[in-house]
Amino acid sequence: MIHPIAASILIWNVSYNSYLSIQTLFQDRKNFINILHLLLILRHIKIASMKIPYHPPIESISFTKVLHALSEPNRIKIIRCLNESFENNCTAYSLKLMLPKSTVSHHIKVLRESGLIKARIDGKEHIYSLRRDEIDKKFPGLIQTVTGINEEDI
């Protein structure tokens, strides 16, 4: 059984770094092991409960939504980066485009909700990729046109 004080400390600050301070509060090895075990369980629950991003079905993707998503130059640059790297996380685009991560995250959300890209969760990261095959079937030549534009013409 975990001590009530230990449980309140865990709720207040759940992280791997807090185990040292808890160890000093509870010299009893059995309580410490129980607390550490609970920390690991709570950490696992936090990772497992990550929200799965929405991907619209290909049938519901409209050409106007896709064009709206592509109406911003940085979104076109993200599509071009995805075309080169096949998949990557938000931080990679933030560094390459020299934009704040929050801005890149917003652009990725618009692209994802328009149906151009998809996300998968890998641990704590969201990894993004083009929905190339689906988009090429629905709008033939669109991805090729967007990725073939000269940088200065964007």
N, C-alpha and C positions, 0 to 999 in steps of 0.2 A: 504494500500500500504506500502511496506517495504522500508525503507530509503536506498538509494544506498550505503552508507557507511556500513550499517549493512549487506547488501548482500555481499559486498566484504569481510567483516570479516568472514561471514559464509563460503564462498568458501575457504578462507584461512585456517580456523581451525574449522571443523565441529565435535563437540563432545558435550556430555552432560556437561562436565566440563567448557566449554567456556561460558555458559549462565550467569554466575556471572559477568564476565568482560563486557559482552554486556549490562547487566542490569545497570552497573555503567555508561556506555556511553549514554544510552538512559533512562532517568528518566521517560519519558512518558510511562505509563502502557500499552496503546494500542500498541505502537510500540514494546514493550518488549514481549507482548503476541504473536504478529505476528512473531517475530523473533524466539521465543521458538517453535511455531507451525512449522515453516519452518525447524528448527533443527530436530524435530521429524520426519517430512516427509522425509528429506534427509537421516536420519539414517535408516528409514524403507526401502527406495530405495536401500541403500547400502546392507542391509541384503537380500532383495528380489532378487538382481541381482547377487547373488553368483552363480558361474558357476557349473552346474550339472556335476559330474564326468562321464567319459565315461566308459561303461561296454560293452565289446564285446559280441555279441550274442553267445550263446552256440555252435551253428553250426560252428562258425569261430575259436573256440579255438583249437589250435593244441597241441599235446602231447609234441612236442619239446619246444614250448613256456612255457608250464607248467613245464617241467623239467628244463629249463633254470631258471625260477623264483625260483625253489626249489634248485638251485645249490649253494645258499648262506646260510650258517648256521643261520644267523639272520632272514632270511625270513622263514625258517622252524620253528624257535622259535615263530615268529609272528603267523604262522598258528596254532601252538600248543596252544598259548594263546587264539586265537579266538575260538578254539575248546572248551576250558574250560569256557570262559566267554560269548560265543555266539556273543557278539558285544561289541565294545569299541571304544574310540577315540585314536588318535595318541599319546597323552600325556601319556596314561596308559602304552603303550608299551615302550615309551621312559624311563619311570621310572623303569619298570620291567626289561628291557634289559640293563639299564644303558648306553644308547646311546643318542647322541644329537637328538633333535626332527627333525632336517633337515635330518639326516641319516635315521631315522625311516620313515619319510615321503617319502623319495626316495624308500625305500624297499616296502612300502605300494603301491606306484604308480606302481612298477614293478609287484607286486602280482595282483593288480587290472587290469592292462592292459593285463596280461596273462589270466585273466578270473577266477582266484581262489577266489577272494574276491569281494565284492560289497560295495558301499558306499551309505549312505543316509545322507541328510543334516537335522540337528536338530538345528534350530536357527543359531548360528555362528559356530557350530561344525560339523565335518564330522564323522559319526559313521560307523565303518567298521564291516562286518560280512562275514563268509564263504558262498560261493555259494554251500553248501553241497549237496543238492538234485540234482542240475544240474550236478555238477562234478561227483557225484556217478553214475548217469545215463550214462554219457559219458565215464568216466574212473573208472569202478567199483573197489572199494577197495583202491583207491589212498589216500584218506583222512585218512582212517583207518591205512594205512601203515605209512604215514608220522607222524601221531600223536602217533603211537605205538612204534616209535624208541626210544631207551634209550638215555638219555641226553648226555652221554659220547660218543655215536656213531655218533653224529651229526657232 
